[in-house]
Structure formats: C-alpha cells, structure tokens
Amino acid sequence: MKILKTILLILALGIFLFFTLRVFDFMIKENKDVVFGISFSPKYARSLELDPEEIYNKALTDLDFKYIRLSASWDELEKVKGVYDFSEMDKYMDLSAKNNVKVILAVGRKTPRWPECHLPDWASQEKYENYKAELVGYIKVVVERYKNHSALELWQVENEPFLKFGSCDKMSVSDLGEEISLVKKIDPSHEIMITDSGELSTWRKTAGAGDFFGTTVYRVVWNKFIGFWKYDWLPAWWYQVRLKWQDVSLDKAFVVELQAEPWMTGGSATSTALKKQEKSMSVERLKQNIFYTQKIGFPRSYLWGVEWWYWLEKNYPEKGEEFLEVARGLKKE
C-alpha cells in the first residue's frame, strides 16, 4: 500500500511539474525579431538529384536569405592527398559576396550533414592519430584561403564535436581547443562558433568554448528502438536556461539547425514515400518549429532543409511551393 501511495505521489508531482512548466512556457512571448538564415550543402543537393548551384542561387534570389552556413568539407576539398580543389567552394563564397550574404563557414573532420564525419577516402580507414597532421594542414589551407573573403562572417570549428552521432572517432576537449587556437592564430579577425545538440546535451563543454555558440533544434526525430519521437514537451525557455548556466550572452547564441525537413528513417527523400516523410515534417510542423524558435529567443535561426524544399517543389510542386512560401515570409535581416 505504501509503495502504491509513493508511486501515485511521484506521478502526481510529475504531472504537476509538467503542467507548471508548460504554463510557464506558454507565458513566454514570441520574439518576432529573430532573423532567419539557412544551412546549405551542395553534396546533399546532389544526392537529391538537384543542381546545387541552381538551388543556391534560388536561395539567394527567390528566398532572399542573407545569412547562410556552409561547410568546407574535407572530403570534397582534398579528394587526393595533398591536392586541393576549391573551385566549388570559391563559387559559393563568391556568390554569397555578390548577394551581400554573410557566411558561417564550418571546418574540421566533423561538419554538418550525415554521416557527420567527412573524411577523404584516403583518411577514412585510418585512426585519428594517423591523419591528425593532415587534418591540421587542411584547416590551415582553408582558413588562409578565406580569411580575407568579404562573405565570411564567422568560422565554425567542427560540428557538435562531443555528440556521439555519426561516424567520427571521439574528439577530446584538448583536440577541439587545439583546432580553435589554430584558427584564431591564422585569422584573429573573425570570431569562432562551436555547436552542440539542443536536445541531447547540457552544453557544458561547448557553450563557452568559442566566441559564439550554436544549437540544433529538432522537434520530431526517429530511432530504431522507439520509432518517431517528438520533443514537443521540451519548453523553449530551457535553451536560455542552459545558456545562462554557461554564462553565455544571448546575443552570442544562434540556432544553427532548425528542423525544416523530415527526419529520414534509413533512406533518403528519393527512396522514402512522401507520406512517411510527412510524419516528421509538414508545412504546419514547419510553422510550429518557427514559432518555437522565436520563443527560444536567440537572435538568429538557420533553417535546415532548403535542399529538400526544392526537391519537394520538383517532385510535388504544390507541396513544395507551400514550404517555399513560408520561407519567403520570414524575416531575413
């Protein structure tokens, strides 16, 4: 009997706490001054059978985004050891400058988009210790090349460096610190952003590691054990609380990945039925996510999924246009 009473008491307290937190979250006003940008991946656009340069141009002209995050993916830039090809990267940086776009440029072995770890083939079978010198060399070359580019706003060093997600070897705090110091030494004129998961981390190791901090915001995810999982229970103010715990100013924090595409369950958009994709992303869900990030209140939020919107427009024109119309209506600067 005592055990039952204890269980009921814990359950009642849990319910009380849940609703108290939800009421508190409901009281937070929407911040309509949040500026929206996008993260963009040419590699991902190609995987969707799209022309990445065409999609990038549309993002700049049709959607008029002024803040974009790009990746200087190591596997794309140094396919042959010691031989660099910057032709595509230069193109996107120059297009950005031409359209008055400010770029966050990510460098490192762990950069955005699955499988997160973007090692060249010649390094992919090696242990970290065996390719570390080459990694340092690649970072040096990239930073030297773009440090004076007019489109560059911030460097991002690695992506969610301590999150166990993707195929990279585990990174240590000292590894990350060495890379940050290297970038600062080569380019003292631009500040550095470090990123982390908004749902799976306390940000203890990351929030204060750089000059800026970037968080992800995913609302519907999937894993093989529980299927689809919604983070609708997570209150928006939790993001600011963690920021204050780490003594980071609100104006130094961005949402760098706001979910605006489906969470794929093992395949790609080209091989997954649209009905299944809509379980984690729809126009209404996108609007909810935008409202949620406005309640989080960080000054800037980068949408994650522009490539998918144009894939949708190509294959399901009416649905794609709905997403693009939402994007057109957002505050861009």
Number of C-alpha atoms within 10 A of each C-alpha: 6 7 8 9 10 11 12 12 12 12 12 12 12 12 12 12 12 14 13 12 17 15 12 12 17 14 10 15 11 15 16 14 14 22 20 25 31 25 23 24 22 20 16 16 22 13 15 19 10 18 14 21 16 10 20 21 16 15 23 19 12 13 20 19 26 21 24 24 25 22 26 24 25 22 18 18 20 18 16 13 14 10 8 15 12 13 9 15 18 14 12 19 20 16 17 23 16 12 15 15 21 20 26 21 25 24 26 24 27 28 25 23 17 12 13 18 23 23 25 18 13 13 18 15 11 12 11 16 7 11 16 15 10 13 18 16 12 23 21 18 12 21 19 14 12 17 19 12 14 16 24 20 19 20 29 26 25 25 24 23 26 21 14 12 15 13 14 18 13 12 15 12 12 9 12 19 13 13 19 21 13 16 24 16 11 15 18 12 12 16 17 23 27 26 28 26 22 20 16 10 15 16 23 13 15 24 26 17 18 20 16 23 26 27 26 22 27 21 23 19 18 16 12 8 6 7 9 14 12 12 12 13 11 15 19 22 17 15 22 17 11 17 20 13 12 16 11 17 14 15 12 17 24 25 25 26 24 26 23 28 25 22 23 17 16 11 10 14 20 13 10 13 11 14 10 14 17 14 15 23 21 18 18 12 18 21 14 14 22 22 16 20 23 23 22 25 26 23 19 24 29 26 26 25 21 24 27 20 23 22 20 22 17 14 12 13 13 11 15 18 16 16 23 19 12 15 26 14 9 17 16 18 13
